[in-house]
Structure formats: C-alpha cells, structure tokens
C-alpha cells in the first residue's frame, strides 16, 4: 500500500514534502497498533491498553498539525487537547464527536490511575480498547479528508486494519436448566 500510493509515485526532482506529510498522517497509527495487537495476543493487557492510549495521542496531535493548530499540542492534558480539537473541527467535521469520544474512552482506560501506575488491565478492558482502534482509525482518515487531505489509500488502509478484526457473538441460553452455548 505504501509503495503503491506513496513511494512508486515519487518523481526524481519532485518536492516530496507533501507525500511524506500524508504518509506520516496515514502511517502514524500502525507503529503502536502493531505493538498493541501483539501485546494483546501475548496477554500483556496493561501494555496493550497503554499502546492504544498512545495511538489516541498520536491521532489528536496529527489532526491538530494537519489542520494547522499546532498550539493544541502545547496543552498538557490529553482531554484538553481532544476537547480543543473537537471545538475547532465541530463546524467542519460532522462526526468528530464520535472520534473524540472514542479516543477519550480509550485514553481514560490508560490513565485511570496514571499510565505507569495502572495495574494490569483485564482482558475485557484490553479487548474493548483494542477493538475501538480500527473504528477510530477509520474515523480519523475520514476526518483528514474532511479537513482537506485526499487519502488515496484510504480503502486499502481500512481493509488492512479490518483484516485484524473478527466479529462474532456468543450467547448463553438456558435450556432445561442447562446453559447452551
């Protein structure tokens, strides 16, 4: 995907800043997502939750820079940065509230007692955080497009992230006094 949409289209004398900037915007998610997913699979739930929180920080920071509001990054508290970004974008991005709410939820699980003092997250918290990440990434890419970035690789990137997700349900049904799965 990166080669097809970014590297192979570079001309020898072309100004590469625009392509590198877009590449950073779309790829910033993956470093921590890969680690979060690996940590989840190896049952390091606390680390997985922390990585998901780091993804949220990156997405807020990248949106602030992309929309030319670098002053947001100077705010110390993540929730303040997220709220400020939402206020700035709310008139132009219809679903920004969903993205910000999703990121604030995940980040709150990271920092309930401080990121480095937090005890081991249980599997349900880790699962809820990591399952929010593909949706947040899709909303993030949509937000980038709404603020003026055309993401040619959007469908492929979403498909790549969705390949890590399996959706299913399990119900326990009582039948004759015995649970049936």
N, C-alpha and C positions, 0 to 999 in steps of 0.2 A: 504493500500500500504506500509506504513512504517512497520507495523507488519510483513507482508508477506516477504518483501525483506530485512529487517534490524533486527528487534528485534527477530523474531522467529528463525533466523539462528544463533543467538549467542550461543556459547558453554560456559559452566560454566568457564572453565580455558582459554578460547581463548583471545588473545590480541584484545581488542575492538577498539583500536585507529583507525585502517583503516576503519572500518564500521562507527564509529562516524564521521570521517572526510568526508566520502562520504555522509552520512546522512545530515551533515551540508551543503555540497555543493548543494544537491538537494532540501533541505527544506528551505534554506535561503530566497528564493523568496516569500514563502507563507505568512509570517507574514505581510509584507506591502501590498501584493496583496489583501489579505482578507480585510484589512482596506481600501485600495484604492477603492475596489469594493463597500464596504459598504458605504463609504463616497460619492461615485458617486451616489448610489441609493438613498441616503438621500439628494441629491442635494448640497452637500458640495464640489463643484467642485474645489475650490482652494486647499483644503486639499487632494483631490484625486490626483491632479496633483503633489503636493509635495510628496505624498507617491510613486507615480510612479518614481519620481526622486530618491527617497531613494532606490528603487529596483535597479535602474541603478547603483548607487554607490556600493551596495552590490555585484552585479554581477561582476563588474570590480574588486573589491577587492578580491572576491573569486577566480576569474580566475588568478589574479596575484599570490596569495598564492598557488593555485593548480599547477601553472607552476613554482613555486619556484623563484618568482621575487617579494619578499616582499618589495623591495626598491620602487616599484611603489606606494605603499600605502603612502609612505612618501611625495609624490608630493602633494602639497596643492590644486591645481586646478583640478577639475574633468576632464575637457577636456584634460589636460596634462597627467593625469593618463590613460585615454582612448586611447589617441594617442600613448603613450609609449607602452601600452599593444598591440595595433594593430601592431606597428612596430615589436615587439618581435614575435608575433604569425603569422604574414602575410606569412612567408615562409612555415609554417606547417599547417595552418588552412585556407582552401580555401575561406570560406565565412565570415571571421572575419570582413571584411569591412562592410558587411550588418548589423551585430550585433552592431558594434561600431557606425555606422551612426544612427541606430535606437535609441540607448541609448543616443547619443548626442542630437538628436532631442527632445526626451522626457525631458532630463535634461535641455535643453535650455528653454523649456516652464516653468519649475520650477523656473528658475533663471533669467528671463528676467529683473527684477528689484531687484533681491535679493530674496532669498527664503522666508524670513519672511516679506519683504516689498511688495511682489507681491500682487496686488489687486485680487479680486475674479476672478478666471478663468471662462470663459463662458463654456456653455455646449459643444460647438464644440471642444474647446481645450481639455477639460477633456475627452471627448469621444475619441478624436484622441490619447491621451496619454494612456488611459486605454486599448484601442484596440491594441496598439503596444505591450503590455506586454506579451500576450500569445506567440506571434511570437518571441519576444526577449528571452523568457524562452526556447522555442524550440531550437533556435539557440545557446543559452548558453549551454544547455545539449549536443548538437552536438559538440560544441567547447570542452567541457570537455572530450568527447570521443576521439576527435582528438588529445588531448594532453596527452592521456594515461589513462583516467578513464573509466572503463566499467560500465555503468549505467544500471543495470539490470531492474530497474523500469521505464526506460525512457518512454516506450509506455503508461504505466498506468498514469504516472505523466502528460504527454501531454494530455491524454484523460481527466484527472481530470480538467486541466485548460481549455481545449476546451469546457467542459460542461458549462462553464460560458459565452460562446460566442454564439451569434446568428447572422447569416449573412443574410442580406436581402438587397433589393434595393427598392427605391421608385422613380418614375419618374412623373413629372408633364408634361402632354401632352396637348397642346392647341388644342381643337376640337371645331369648330364653335365658336371661341372666348371665350369659357369657359374652365377653367382648369379641367382636368380629372386626378384623382389620380390612 
